[in-house]
Amino acid sequence: MNNYTPYQQGIIKRFYENRDTIAIQKLAEVVSDLYVATTEKKIDAGWKRVYSNLITAGVHKHHAQSIVDDRDLGALARMVSELT
């Protein structure tokens, strides 16, 4: 991190310290996006985002994959509320 100023280094450090919190916030946004999605393309893209954000938030890969495979929006919403 020698190419960054101390201010930039602090920003980068805080980003990685709060990475799981950011992923949980993005998951909450995806839940609302999926709820109102009308096209299959938007729904597919939303569920792809769900998987990557669940992994970033610290959910076990097997559990994240089962939620995505089932495409159960209620289970996803419960998972997000448990994580917060």
C-alpha positions as CSV (number, residue, x, y, z in Angstrom):
1,M,0.0,0.0,0.0
2,N,2.9,2.3,-0.6
3,N,1.2,4.0,-3.5
4,Y,-1.5,5.4,-1.4
5,T,-1.6,8.3,0.9
6,P,-2.3,7.7,4.6
7,Y,-5.8,9.0,4.1
8,Q,-6.4,6.6,1.3
9,Q,-4.9,3.7,3.3
10,G,-7.4,4.5,6.1
11,I,-10.3,4.4,3.7
12,I,-9.2,1.1,2.3
13,K,-8.7,-0.4,5.8
14,R,-12.1,0.7,6.9
15,F,-13.7,-0.8,3.8
16,Y,-12.2,-4.2,4.5
17,E,-13.1,-4.0,8.2
18,N,-16.8,-3.3,7.3
19,R,-17.0,-5.6,4.3
20,D,-19.5,-8.0,5.9
21,T,-21.7,-5.1,6.9
22,I,-21.7,-3.7,3.4
23,A,-22.6,-7.2,2.0
24,I,-25.5,-7.4,4.4
25,Q,-26.8,-4.0,3.3
26,K,-26.5,-5.0,-0.3
27,L,-28.4,-8.2,0.5
28,A,-31.3,-6.2,1.9
29,E,-31.4,-4.1,-1.2
30,V,-31.4,-7.2,-3.4
31,V,-34.4,-8.6,-1.4
32,S,-36.4,-5.6,-2.2
33,D,-35.2,-5.6,-5.8
34,L,-36.2,-9.3,-6.2
35,Y,-39.6,-8.6,-4.7
36,V,-40.5,-6.0,-7.4
37,A,-38.6,-7.6,-10.3
38,T,-40.8,-8.4,-13.2
39,T,-38.5,-10.0,-15.8
40,E,-36.8,-13.3,-15.6
41,K,-33.5,-11.6,-16.6
42,K,-33.6,-9.3,-13.6
43,I,-34.6,-12.1,-11.3
44,D,-31.6,-14.3,-12.5
45,A,-29.2,-11.4,-12.0
46,G,-30.6,-10.7,-8.5
47,W,-30.1,-14.3,-7.4
48,K,-26.5,-14.2,-8.7
49,R,-25.8,-11.2,-6.6
50,V,-27.4,-12.9,-3.6
51,Y,-25.0,-15.8,-3.7
52,S,-21.9,-13.6,-3.9
53,N,-23.1,-11.3,-1.1
54,L,-24.0,-14.2,1.2
55,I,-20.5,-15.5,0.8
56,T,-19.0,-12.1,1.5
57,A,-21.3,-11.7,4.6
58,G,-19.8,-14.9,6.0
59,V,-22.6,-17.4,5.3
60,H,-21.4,-21.0,4.7
61,K,-21.2,-21.8,0.9
62,H,-23.6,-24.8,1.3
63,H,-26.2,-22.8,3.1
64,A,-25.9,-19.9,0.6
65,Q,-26.2,-22.3,-2.3
66,S,-29.3,-24.0,-0.9
67,I,-31.0,-20.6,-0.5
68,V,-30.1,-19.6,-4.1
69,D,-31.2,-23.0,-5.5
70,D,-34.5,-22.9,-3.8
71,R,-35.0,-19.2,-4.8
72,D,-37.0,-18.8,-1.6
73,L,-37.3,-15.0,-1.1
74,G,-38.8,-15.5,2.4
75,A,-35.8,-17.6,3.5
76,L,-33.5,-15.0,2.1
77,A,-35.3,-12.2,4.0
78,R,-35.1,-14.2,7.2
79,M,-31.4,-14.8,6.6
80,V,-30.8,-11.1,6.1
81,S,-32.7,-10.3,9.3
82,E,-30.6,-12.8,11.2
83,L,-27.4,-11.4,9.9
84,T,-28.3,-7.8,11.0
